[in-house]
């Protein structure tokens, strides 16, 4: 199926944010370089777009609205991903303490 409005916005975001999305300083956590942000839920590889144009880093979050921790912008208001909101999400992830499995047999 072809949705011209969504395709146009997608191309706009890609062309506008490609340098933002490839900036190594933005993605590398100097304190913990092994903690990669190239994973699900952070709006790097994929994101979710709600019916109202809100963009979320996690596909399970659109029902939460703009108050969701995973809200990273709006197609109409921010013209795509809001760098400040996206940076807040990524920073919270890379600064979060690593979870350790208590029962190594289950991991």
Buried (B, 14 or more C-beta within 10 A) or exposed (E): EEEEEEEEBBEEBEEEBEEBBEEEEBBBBEEEEEBBBEEEBBBBEEBBBBEEBBBBBBEEBBEBEEEBEBBBBBBEEBBBBBBEBBBBBBEEBBEEEEEEEEEEEEE
